[in-house]
């Protein structure tokens, strides 16, 4: 297992240990001194923090390389963050804030899609832990619910708190130049896409093949076996075409319209989506969630159509080089991609903007644009689009900003977020001190030398003095 998966395994282990903690709210009167010294590091309201919480999270940080300063300082910071989390939970209880089961289910589904993707398959994840995903979800339901509660409370605390350009500039000026973050080389890349057409004859041939498979299944052959042998969906074919539980709005609309109308075991006719042609078998339905099997067949692009797309893009590239069109004009007039409205710019999924660092770019894209000057346009290159279909595109290096220290002129958005986050953090720190006057907080002597401890105890002292 590589280092990333090792960190992922540790993260899940930490999550599991935190689940037990979050479920272990306690009556303070039932905690004796020996238990506090041996296991409990702090009590916040009805919630406890164990030494193992701190040690597990510290180990996770070490594995990820996020270690600066002494282990003691880091563990104090971890404890500070855990106290903050427990105060948020305490406030959620005071304000009667709740999260719905459907919201928890959606968040669990989202997280496990990520875990499964990193392990390679649902089966590999379950095999490694000897536990089913459903069992995992049940174990983690409490901690996810608590995390959503914490997010809701935190969002309420900072709601409506913005920052002005004047404050951003003042924040920037107070940062020593050698303390400004180093920004790696950044790129902006635009594309002009041509999707090769598929002939009607090819579509008809695929539908006839799918109808033949459906006929065999209706005569008694196994849908799962047919999916394993013939389906072109790499994610579900090896599982007999089974997709797993999905809610409304998560699948292709055309697929959903048919799937949600099927009875258990019923097999659909041919359904066409952007991915290709399907037949669907319903496995089970639970309210607004369904689990079904499908067989996907995708029409193939002929060599002639591929060459036609390449020649088309070659002619457009020549028009751009000859200045008949700017790249933006060509994108608007000729691109097959929906992003043509925004100039064809690639969007960084991690940030939602058009700026990439090298490690965020598809290596195949970086290999092409790394050879271009700013404003340069590539020859046609092949790629797989969002529907996993082969297409061709021209790439243009729109902008390249070399590695540099962050500055207010070219990195205003980054400085803005740093300043806003600092303002929010200051507000949250004030909130912690204020709420410490109201909530019961007890920290064992072994951690009373942490720097934040004095602030919390001072707030307690101020309350007692009053």
Secondary structure, 3 states (H helix, E strand, C coil): CCHHHHHHHHHHHHHHHHHHHHHCECCHHHCCHHHHHHCEEEEECCEEEEHHHHHHHHHHHHHHCCCCCCHHHHHHHHHHHHHHHHHHHHHHHHCCCCCCHHHHHHHHHHHHHHHHHHHCCHHHHHHHHCCCHHHHHHHHHHHHHHHHHHHHHHHHHHCCCCCCHHHHHHHHHCCCHHHCCEECCEEEEEEEEECCCCCHHHHHHHHHHHHHHHHHHHCCCCHHHHHHHHCCCCCCHHHCCECCCEECCCCCHHHHHHHCCCCCCCECCCEEECCEEEEEEEEEEECCEEEEEEEEECCCCCHHHHHHHHHHHHHHHHHHHCCCCCHHHHHHHHCCCHHHHHCCECCCCCCCCCCEEHHHCCHHHHHHHCCCCCCCECCCEEEECCCCCEEEEEEEEEEEECCEECCCCCCHHHHHHHHHHHHHHHHHHHHHHHHHCCCCEEECHHHCCCHHHHHHHHHHHHHHHC
